[in-house]
Amino acid sequence: MDTRIDFYPTHQHGAYKLRPGRAYPFGTTLVPGGVNFSISSGHATACTLVLFEKGAPEPFVEIPFPEAFRVGNVWCMVVFDLECERIEYGYRMDGPWDPGAGHRFDRSKVLLDPYAKAIGGRTHWGQPPDWNDLYPQRARLIFEDFDWEDDRPLETPLADLVIYELHTRSFTAHPSAGVKHPGTYAGIAARIPYLKELGVNCVELMPIFEFDEFENSRANPETGEMMLNYWGYSTVGFFAPKAGFAATGPFGMEVDEFKNLVKELHRNGIEVMLDVVFNHTAEGNENGPTLSFRGIDNQTFYMLTPEGYYYNFSGCGNTLNCNSPVVRNMVLDCLRYWAAEYHIDGFRFDLASILGRAPSGAPLPNPPLLESLAFDPVLAKCKLIAEAWDAGGLYQVGSFPAYGRWAEWNGKYRDDIRRFLKGDEGMVPVMAERIQGSPDLYGWNERGPTASINFITCHDGFTLHDLFTYNDKHNDDNGEHNRDGGNDNHSWNCGAEGETDDAQVNALRQRMIRNALAILLMSHGVPMLLMGDELGRTQRGNNNTYCHDNELNWLDWTLRERNSDLFDFTRKMIALRKAHPLLRTGEFFGTSRSPADIIWHGTQAWKADWSEDSRALAFLLRERQAGQGGNSTPVLYMAINSFWDALPFELPELPGRYHWHLFANTSLAAPDDIREPGEEIPLQENLQSFLVGGRAVAILIGRPRLPA
């Protein structure tokens, strides 16, 4: 075969043959006979490629980019005859050291390629690094040779999702997980049957972009245990899966292992959503390390004050300048890469309000990045979900720039449901908004109920068990004298702070947990569960477990047997949601585009009590034609009693031939608290009312009685 003429070397540096490279794509690309290296900087004056043998303390060669290899602000070069699987690479950048003007070039630093698709240096989770390493996280080359077979993103309608938020390591790190490779992508793959049994159809993975678990690591002053950057909300490399989460990471196979996880989840009907952090990086403030962006083009990548200091809208020391065209293009390139090369189904954006800030920090009325993401053709079928606030005080729940594409973590849903459940006054009117998909937030702009990602708990805060076990946070194990973590938890300990042997308190707690799950899964919008809530997982009152690689975060799988009734309740509630399209529509009830209505009731049928001291609410969901002309679609009724005593709820009249059937009643002890969908208990004909216990909920199904 003839060698392609355009890949003959034209230059030489010592023993290394070179030629001018291609400016795009950035990063590294394998070409015939060599590797194309491409990196950009708007303010550097020169660039040098630094090549290492894997793990070697010193580079084996440094190759300056000839000026002729520069295209605009891009240095690009092909180096021939490299042993791709044995090398790591970085860059040195020359330029001014002028912090006041935003420039922090330092040629003594070896810098990580922002487009690196694999990163060494932290390939063994929790293994202390060499603190004297001149290049701690090292870019590596990969081969895009994974066999996806016929896999593709699932494109499940947003309205049909039940999202399960999990941490890759926490899911299987506990010894009870019983997997061959605990705490890894392979560990999750081994537990896919559990996720299928539960019924969730989307996993939202907490950050899996490469991060350094030893960033800000320290010994706990009380216990001496090493506390890590466990959650990973501090990105080192945006294009590389975390090697320390891979069983094969030490062998450089983390890319294939993660792709295999995605393929196996898809094969089982489960989408994969990534929690992504584009609001800041691991380089911190002026006192942080120079790893990559700061040394490549600090003024371009970060939001800086007029004096050259870092704006800190992230609460983590720096803020990425996402609406700079250069950074905006990097974010687009990154997400396109994960969507195309990893078949990712969607992205949840941490502190997404930052993405709508101008370089000065001011909120933009039409943020270019958010618009670009919404209309990008590669991302056209990806879910885009915003955490619609930031640490600088910009709160946009209900007003995030959506462009018809963005959904939001509905923080108001979380807070309002919690307040209602614990019995706060004046919550019934707002509960009605949250249950029907928050039309007060998403109706005025025609975004619809699927704009609302409904959750009561997430990684950031109490677990569902702890929400009803603690009035106050107990974060002493974090070594910050209980000052960290949120104080506005809207939690209630049900009469005793912490774990107790009091049978009545424990029964009430179990009831409250079930009430929360039932409301979440009966609400219009998109429900999200926190890993382990279906099993009663506890963090012992810690609402900010960001630094713990231990049982505070790990899922204890022995709970599967100990709390099997809670798992069973959650599974059946998810099954009910899947069984009834009424719970999964993309339109608000009662609108001309919706085929169904929601009718509000109280303890009296057709008369909801919206008063300040009301703590009871009921609603009925029905297709408009139910019971007419042969239409026998079921109607759903839910009665919610947040009052401390039992209350009789007058039942609305059903269409002819319809009868009430009991699906769930949380005032009953397991296993009588819930049935399988379709196996509900028939109630007496012409039943006029139903007694709902104190702090309990009941779900009834109205349909023609099945033949005996």
C-alpha positions in Angstrom: 0.0 0.0 0.0 1.3 3.5 -0.9 2.1 5.7 2.1 0.0 8.9 2.1 2.2 11.7 0.8 0.7 14.3 3.2 2.0 12.4 6.2 5.6 12.4 5.3 7.7 14.2 8.0 9.0 17.6 7.0 11.0 18.6 10.1 13.2 16.9 12.7 14.0 17.6 16.3 16.9 15.3 17.4 15.7 11.8 16.7 12.0 12.8 16.3 10.4 13.4 12.9 7.8 16.1 12.7 5.5 17.9 10.3 3.0 20.8 10.7 -0.2 19.4 12.3 -3.9 20.1 11.9 -5.3 22.7 14.2 -8.6 20.9 14.7 -9.7 18.9 16.6 -7.9 20.0 19.7 -6.1 17.5 21.9 -4.5 14.4 20.3 -5.5 12.5 17.2 -3.9 9.4 15.9 -2.8 9.9 12.2 -1.0 7.5 9.9 2.4 6.9 11.4 2.1 9.4 14.2 0.1 11.6 16.6 -1.3 15.1 15.9 -1.0 17.4 19.0 -3.1 20.6 19.0 -3.5 23.1 21.8 -4.5 26.8 21.8 -3.7 29.8 23.9 -4.6 33.4 23.1 -1.8 35.0 25.1 1.2 32.5 25.2 4.3 33.4 23.2 5.6 29.9 22.7 4.7 26.3 23.4 6.7 23.1 24.0 5.5 19.5 23.9 6.7 17.4 26.8 6.8 13.6 26.5 7.2 11.1 29.3 7.4 7.3 29.5 4.4 6.3 31.6 5.1 7.0 35.2 8.6 8.3 34.6 9.6 11.2 36.9 11.3 13.1 34.1 10.4 13.6 30.4 12.4 11.8 27.8 12.1 14.6 25.3 10.8 18.2 25.0 10.0 19.4 21.5 9.4 23.1 21.0 6.7 23.9 18.4 8.3 25.7 15.5 6.7 29.0 14.8 5.7 27.7 11.4 3.5 25.1 13.2 1.3 27.8 14.7 -2.1 28.6 13.1 -3.6 31.7 14.7 -3.6 30.9 18.4 -3.2 27.2 17.9 0.0 25.1 18.1 -0.3 21.9 16.1 2.3 19.3 15.2 2.5 15.7 14.1 5.2 13.6 15.9 6.0 10.3 14.1 6.9 6.9 15.4 5.7 7.3 19.0 4.8 4.2 21.1 1.3 5.6 21.9 0.5 3.1 24.7 3.7 3.9 26.6 3.7 7.6 26.7 2.2 10.5 28.6 2.3 14.1 27.4 2.0 17.7 28.6 3.0 21.2 27.6 5.1 24.1 28.7 3.8 27.6 27.9 5.9 30.7 27.6 4.3 34.1 28.2 4.1 37.0 30.7 3.8 36.6 34.4 1.5 39.6 35.1 -1.3 38.6 37.6 -2.7 42.1 37.6 -3.4 41.7 33.9 -4.7 38.1 34.3 -1.5 36.3 33.0 0.1 33.6 35.1 2.4 31.9 32.6 5.2 29.8 34.2 7.4 27.8 32.0 8.6 25.6 34.9 5.1 24.0 35.0 4.2 21.0 32.8 0.6 21.5 31.9 -2.3 19.1 31.3 -4.0 19.2 27.9 -7.6 20.5 28.5 -8.7 18.0 25.8 -6.9 15.0 27.3 -9.1 11.9 26.8 -7.4 9.8 29.5 -5.4 11.0 32.5 -2.8 9.1 34.5 -1.6 9.9 38.0 -4.6 8.9 40.0 -5.3 5.4 38.5 -5.5 3.7 41.9 -8.3 5.1 44.0 -7.1 6.5 47.3 -3.4 5.7 46.8 -1.4 8.7 48.1 0.4 10.5 45.3 4.0 11.6 45.0 3.7 15.1 46.2 7.0 16.0 44.5 5.9 14.9 41.1 6.5 17.7 38.6 3.5 16.6 36.5 0.9 15.0 38.9 -2.0 14.4 36.4 -0.7 13.3 33.0 -2.5 13.3 29.7 -2.5 9.9 27.9 -3.5 8.7 24.4 -6.4 6.4 23.8 -7.6 4.2 20.9 -11.2 4.7 19.9 -11.7 1.0 19.1 -14.6 0.0 21.4 -17.2 -2.2 19.8 -20.6 -0.6 20.6 -22.4 -3.2 18.6 -25.8 -1.6 17.9 -25.9 0.5 21.0 -27.2 4.1 20.9 -28.7 6.5 23.4 -32.1 5.4 24.4 -34.0 8.7 23.9 -36.6 7.8 26.5 -39.2 10.6 26.8 -38.3 12.9 29.7 -41.8 12.4 31.1 -41.2 8.6 31.4 -38.0 8.9 33.4 -37.5 7.8 37.0 -34.0 9.0 37.8 -31.7 7.4 40.4 -28.8 9.6 41.6 -25.8 7.6 42.6 -22.1 8.0 43.4 -19.9 5.5 41.4 -17.8 4.4 44.3 -20.5 4.6 47.0 -22.8 2.3 45.2 -20.7 -0.9 45.5 -17.7 0.1 47.8 -19.3 -1.5 50.9 -18.1 -5.1 51.6 -21.8 -6.2 51.6 -22.1 -5.3 47.9 -20.6 -8.6 47.0 -19.2 -7.6 43.6 -15.8 -8.6 42.2 -14.7 -5.0 41.7 -16.2 -2.8 44.4 -16.4 0.9 44.0 -16.0 0.9 40.2 -17.8 1.2 36.9 -17.7 -2.6 36.7 -19.3 -2.8 40.2 -22.3 -0.8 39.0 -22.6 -3.1 35.9 -22.7 -6.1 38.3 -25.6 -4.5 40.2 -27.8 -3.6 37.1 -30.3 -6.4 38.1 -31.0 -4.5 41.3 -31.7 -1.3 39.4 -34.0 -3.2 37.0 -35.8 -4.8 39.9 -36.3 -1.4 41.6 -37.7 -0.1 38.3 -35.6 3.1 37.7 -34.8 3.8 34.1 -32.1 6.4 34.4 -29.0 6.7 36.6 -27.5 10.1 37.2 -23.9 9.6 38.0 -22.2 12.1 40.3 -19.0 13.5 38.7 -17.0 10.9 36.8 -14.8 13.4 34.9 -11.2 13.0 36.1 -10.7 14.7 39.5 -8.1 14.4 42.3 -9.5 12.8 45.4 -6.5 14.2 47.3 -7.4 17.8 46.5 -7.6 19.5 49.9 -7.3 16.1 51.6 -6.5 16.2 55.3 -6.6 14.1 58.4 -9.7 14.3 60.6 -8.6 16.0 63.8 -10.8 13.8 65.8 -10.3 10.4 64.3 -7.1 10.7 62.2 -9.0 9.3 59.2 -8.0 10.8 55.8 -10.7 13.0 54.4 -10.8 13.2 50.6 -12.4 15.2 47.8 -14.9 12.3 47.6 -17.8 13.7 45.6 -15.5 14.9 42.8 -17.1 18.3 42.2 -13.7 19.8 41.2 -12.8 18.8 37.6 -9.2 18.2 36.5 -10.0 17.0 33.0 -13.3 17.4 31.2 -12.8 14.7 28.5 -11.5 11.9 30.6 -13.4 9.4 32.8 -12.0 9.0 36.3 -9.4 6.2 36.1 -9.6 5.6 39.9 -13.3 4.5 39.4 -12.2 1.8 37.0 -11.2 -1.7 38.0 -9.0 -1.5 34.9 -7.7 2.0 35.6 -4.2 0.8 36.6 -4.0 -0.8 33.2 -5.2 2.3 31.3 -8.5 0.7 30.3 -10.9 3.0 32.1 -12.4 4.3 28.8 -13.5 0.9 27.7 -14.8 0.0 31.2 -17.0 3.0 31.4 -18.2 2.5 27.8 -19.1 -1.1 28.7 -21.1 0.2 31.7 -23.1 2.5 29.5 -23.7 -0.2 26.9 -24.9 -2.7 29.6 -27.2 -0.1 31.2 -28.7 0.7 27.8 -29.1 -3.0 27.1 -31.3 -3.1 30.2 -33.3 0.0 29.3 -31.5 2.4 31.7 -30.3 5.7 30.5 -27.1 7.3 31.7 -27.0 10.9 32.8 -23.8 12.6 33.9 -23.5 15.3 36.6 -21.1 17.8 35.0 -19.2 20.7 36.6 -18.4 23.5 34.3 -18.6 26.3 36.8 -15.1 25.9 38.2 -11.9 23.7 38.0 -9.6 22.1 40.5 -7.1 24.9 40.2 -8.8 27.0 43.0 -7.9 30.6 43.7 -4.6 32.5 43.6 -3.1 30.1 46.1 -4.2 27.0 44.2 -2.1 24.7 42.0 -1.3 25.4 38.4 -2.4 22.2 36.6 -3.7 23.2 33.2 -6.0 26.2 32.4 -4.2 28.7 34.6 -0.9 28.1 32.9 -2.3 27.8 29.4 -4.4 31.0 29.2 -5.6 32.2 32.6 -7.2 35.4 31.3 -9.3 33.5 28.9 -10.4 30.5 31.0 -11.4 32.3 34.2 -13.6 35.2 35.3 -11.2 37.7 36.8 -11.7 41.0 38.7 -10.1 44.1 37.2 -7.2 43.5 39.5 -6.7 40.0 38.2 -8.1 38.0 41.1 -10.6 35.2 40.7 -14.4 35.8 40.9 -15.8 33.0 43.1 -19.4 32.4 42.1 -18.8 28.7 42.6 -17.8 28.8 46.2 -14.7 26.8 45.2 -12.1 29.5 44.5 -12.5 30.2 40.8 -15.2 30.5 38.1 -14.9 29.3 34.5 -15.5 32.1 32.0 -18.1 30.0 30.2 -19.3 32.8 27.9 -15.9 33.5 26.5 -16.1 32.0 23.0 -13.0 29.9 23.6 -14.4 28.3 26.8 -17.9 28.0 25.3 -16.4 26.0 22.4 -14.5 23.8 24.8 -17.7 23.0 26.8 -19.5 22.2 23.5 -16.7 20.1 22.3 -16.7 18.2 25.6 -20.4 17.4 25.7 -20.5 16.5 22.0 -17.6 14.1 22.7 -19.4 12.4 25.6 -22.7 12.2 23.6 -21.1 10.9 20.5 -18.2 8.7 21.8 -19.8 7.5 25.1 -23.5 7.4 24.1 -24.5 9.5 27.1 -28.2 10.3 27.3 -28.2 13.6 29.2 -26.3 16.0 31.5 -27.1 17.6 34.8 -25.2 20.9 35.2 -23.9 21.7 38.6 -24.5 25.4 39.7 -25.7 26.0 36.2 -26.7 29.6 36.8 -22.9 30.4 36.5 -23.1 29.4 32.9 -25.4 32.4 32.2 -23.0 35.0 33.7 -21.0 37.4 31.6 -17.2 37.6 32.1 -17.9 40.5 34.6 -20.1 38.1 36.6 -23.4 39.9 35.6 -26.3 37.6 34.6 -26.9 37.7 30.8 -30.4 38.0 29.4 -29.5 35.7 26.5 -26.5 33.5 27.6 -24.7 32.3 24.5 -23.5 29.0 26.0 -27.0 28.0 27.2 -28.5 28.8 23.8 -25.7 26.9 22.0 -26.2 23.8 24.1 -30.0 24.0 23.5 -29.6 24.1 19.7 -26.5 22.0 19.1 -27.2 19.3 16.6 -25.1 16.6 18.3 -26.8 17.3 21.6 -30.3 17.5 20.1 -31.6 14.4 21.8 -29.7 14.7 25.1 -31.5 15.8 28.2 -30.2 19.1 29.6 -30.9 19.7 33.3 -29.8 22.7 35.3 -29.1 23.2 38.9 -30.6 26.6 38.5 -28.6 28.5 41.2 -25.1 29.3 42.1 -23.0 30.2 45.2 -23.0 33.8 44.2 -26.7 34.2 45.0 -28.2 33.9 41.5 -31.4 31.8 42.0 -33.3 30.9 38.8 -35.6 28.1 39.6 -38.6 28.7 37.3 -36.7 31.4 35.3 -33.6 29.6 34.0 -33.0 30.5 30.3 -34.5 27.3 28.8 -34.8 27.8 25.0 -37.4 25.1 25.0 -34.8 22.5 26.0 -33.7 22.9 29.6 -35.2 21.2 32.7 -34.4 22.2 36.2 -33.7 20.6 39.6 -36.8 22.0 41.3 -35.4 23.1 44.7 -38.8 24.6 45.6 -40.4 21.2 45.2 -37.9 19.8 47.7 -38.4 22.5 50.2 -42.2 22.8 49.9 -42.8 19.0 50.1 -40.6 18.8 53.2 -42.4 21.6 54.9 -45.8 20.2 54.2 -44.8 16.7 55.4 -43.6 18.0 58.7 -46.8 19.9 59.2 -45.9 23.6 58.6 -48.9 25.9 58.2 -50.0 27.5 55.0 -48.5 24.8 52.7 -51.6 23.3 51.1 -51.9 25.8 48.2 -48.2 25.5 47.3 -48.5 21.7 47.6 -51.1 21.8 44.9 -48.6 23.6 42.6 -45.8 21.2 43.2 -48.0 18.0 42.8 -49.2 19.1 39.4 -45.7 19.9 38.0 -45.3 23.5 39.4 -47.3 25.4 36.8 -46.6 28.6 38.9 -43.0 28.1 37.9 -43.2 26.5 34.5 -46.7 27.4 33.1 -46.2 31.0 32.3 -43.5 30.3 29.8 -45.1 27.1 28.3 -42.2 24.9 29.4 -44.5 22.2 30.8 -44.3 19.9 33.8 -41.3 18.0 32.5 -39.2 21.1 33.1 -39.5 20.2 36.8 -37.1 17.5 38.1 -38.8 16.7 41.4 -36.7 15.5 44.3 -37.0 15.5 48.1 -33.4 14.4 48.7 -30.2 14.4 46.8 -26.5 13.9 47.5 -26.3 17.4 48.9 -28.2 17.1 52.2 -30.0 14.6 54.4 -31.0 11.1 53.2 -34.7 10.4 53.4 -34.1 8.3 56.5 -32.2 11.2 58.1 -34.8 13.8 57.1 -37.2 12.2 59.6 -34.6 11.3 62.2 -32.8 14.6 62.8 -33.9 18.1 63.5 -30.4 19.4 63.1 -27.3 18.5 61.0 -24.6 16.5 62.7 -21.5 17.2 60.6 -18.8 16.9 63.3 -17.1 14.1 61.4 -16.2 16.6 58.7 -13.7 18.3 61.0 -15.2 21.8 60.5 -16.9 22.1 63.9 -20.4 21.5 62.4 -20.2 24.8 60.5 -20.4 23.3 57.0 -23.5 22.1 55.3 -26.9 23.7 55.0 -29.0 24.8 58.0 -32.4 25.1 56.2 -33.2 21.4 56.0 -36.9 21.5 56.9 -36.4 18.2 58.6 -38.2 16.7 61.6 -37.0 14.0 64.0 -40.5 12.7 64.8 -39.9 13.2 68.5 -36.4 12.0 69.2 -33.1 13.2 67.8 -31.2 10.4 66.1 -31.7 6.7 66.3 -34.1 5.4 69.0 -35.7 2.2 70.4 -39.0 4.0 70.7 -41.4 1.9 68.6 -43.9 4.7 68.1 -41.3 7.1 66.9 -39.8 4.5 64.5 -43.2 3.6 63.1 -43.9 7.3 62.5 -40.6 7.7 60.7 -41.3 4.8 58.5 -44.7 6.3 57.7 -43.2 9.7 56.9 -40.6 8.1 54.5 -43.4 6.3 52.7 -45.5 9.5 52.5 -42.6 11.3 50.9 -42.0 8.5 48.3 -45.6 8.3 47.5 -46.0 12.0 46.9 -42.8 12.1 44.8 -43.9 9.3 42.5 -47.5 10.6 42.2 -46.4 14.1 41.3 -46.4 15.5 37.8 -42.9 16.2 36.5 -39.8 13.9 36.6 -39.0 12.1 39.8 -35.5 11.7 41.1 -34.5 9.3 43.9 -31.3 9.4 46.0 -29.3 6.2 46.1 -30.3 4.1 49.1 -33.4 6.0 50.1 -35.4 3.0 49.0 -33.4 1.0 51.6 -33.4 3.5 54.5 -29.7 4.5 54.1 -28.4 6.8 56.8 -25.5 9.3 57.0 -26.0 9.6 60.8 -27.3 13.1 60.5 -24.5 14.4 58.3 -25.9 16.5 55.5 -22.6 17.3 53.8 -20.6 14.0 53.4 -18.4 15.4 50.6 -15.1 14.3 52.3 -15.9 10.7 53.5 -14.7 7.5 51.8 -16.4 5.3 54.4 -19.8 4.0 55.5 -21.2 7.5 55.8 -21.4 7.4 52.0 -21.2 3.7 51.0 -24.5 1.9 50.4 -24.8 -0.9 53.0 -26.4 -3.8 51.0 -27.5 -5.6 54.1 -30.3 -3.0 54.3 -31.9 -4.8 51.3 -33.0 -7.6 53.6 -33.4 -5.6 56.8 -35.6 -3.0 55.1 -37.1 -5.2 52.4 -40.6 -3.7 53.1 -39.4 -0.2 52.3 -37.7 -1.5 49.1 -41.0 -3.2 48.2 -43.0 0.0 48.8 -40.6 2.0 46.6 -40.6 -0.6 43.8 -44.4 -0.8 43.7 -44.8 3.0 43.7 -42.4 3.2 40.7 -44.4 0.4 39.0 -47.7 2.3 39.6 -46.1 5.4 37.9 -45.2 3.2 34.9 -48.6 1.6 34.8 -50.6 4.8 34.6 -49.9 7.3 31.7 -51.9 9.9 33.7 -48.8 10.3 35.9 -46.4 10.7 32.9 -47.8 13.4 30.6 -45.8 16.3 29.1 -48.7 18.8 29.5 -50.2 20.4 32.6 -53.6 19.0 33.7 -56.7 20.9 32.6 -55.1 22.6 29.6 -56.5 22.2 26.1 -53.5 20.1 25.1 -54.0 17.7 28.0 -56.4 14.8 27.7 -56.8 14.7 31.5 -57.9 16.8 34.5 -56.8 17.1 38.1 -59.6 17.8 40.6 -58.7 19.0 44.1 -60.5 17.8 47.2 -60.1 18.0 50.9 -61.8 16.1 53.7 -64.9 17.1 51.8 -65.2 16.0 48.2 -64.9 18.8 45.6 -64.0 21.3 48.4 -60.3 21.6 49.0 -59.4 23.5 52.2 -56.8 26.2 51.2 -56.8 27.9 54.6 -53.6 28.7 56.6 -54.2 25.9 59.2 -55.2 23.2 56.7 -53.0 20.1 56.6 -55.0 17.9 54.4 -55.3 17.7 50.6 -56.6 15.2 48.1 -56.7 15.1 44.3 -58.2 13.0 41.6 -56.7 12.4 38.2 -58.8 11.2 35.3 -59.1 11.2 31.6 -61.9 13.4 30.5 -63.6 10.5 28.7 -63.1 8.0 31.6 -66.3 5.9 32.0 -67.9 7.1 28.8 -68.4 5.3 25.5 -66.5 2.2 26.5 -63.5 4.1 27.9 -62.6 2.2 31.1 -59.3 4.0 31.9 -58.7 4.1 35.6 -58.9 7.2 37.7 -56.4 7.9 40.5 -57.1 9.4 43.9 -54.6 10.4 46.5 -55.5 11.6 50.0 -52.6 13.3 52.0 -53.1 13.9 55.7 -50.3 15.9 57.3 -52.4 16.4 60.5 -51.5 14.4 63.5 -54.9 12.6 63.9 -56.8 10.5 61.5 -59.2 12.3 59.2 -62.1 10.9 57.1 -61.9 11.9 53.5 -65.2 12.0 51.6 -64.7 10.3 48.3 -65.8 11.9 45.0 -68.4 10.0 43.0 -67.0 7.7 40.4 -68.4 7.1 36.8 -71.0 4.3 36.5 -69.6 0.7 36.8 -66.4 2.1 38.5 -65.5 1.0 42.0 -62.8 2.0 44.4 -59.7 -0.2 44.9 -57.1 0.4 47.6 -53.5 0.5 46.3 -51.6 2.1 49.2 -52.3 3.2 52.8 -49.2 4.2 54.7 -51.1 4.1 58.1 -51.0 0.3 57.7 -48.0 -1.8 58.6 -46.1 -3.6 55.9 -46.9 -5.7 53.9 -50.4 -4.3 54.0 -49.3 -0.8 53.2 -49.2 -1.3 49.4 -50.2 -3.7 46.7 -48.9 -4.6 43.2 -50.4 -2.4 40.5 -53.4 -4.2 39.1 -53.8 -6.3 42.3 -55.4 -3.5 44.4 -57.9 -4.5 47.1 -61.6 -3.9 46.1 -63.4 -1.7 48.6 -67.1 -1.9 49.3 -69.4 -0.7 46.6 -70.6 2.9 46.8 -68.0 3.7 49.5 -68.6 7.3 50.6 -65.5 8.0 52.6 -62.1 6.7 53.6 -60.3 7.1 56.9 -56.7 8.2 56.5 -54.5 7.9 59.6 -52.6 10.7 61.2 -49.6 11.7 59.1 -50.4 9.2 56.4 -51.4 9.0 52.7 -53.8 6.7 50.8 -53.9 6.0 47.1 -57.1 4.6 45.6 -57.7 3.4 42.1 -61.1 3.8 40.5 -61.9 1.3 37.7 -64.4 -1.3 36.8 -64.3 -4.2 39.2 -62.4 -7.1 37.8 -64.3 -10.4 37.6 -63.7 -12.7 40.5 
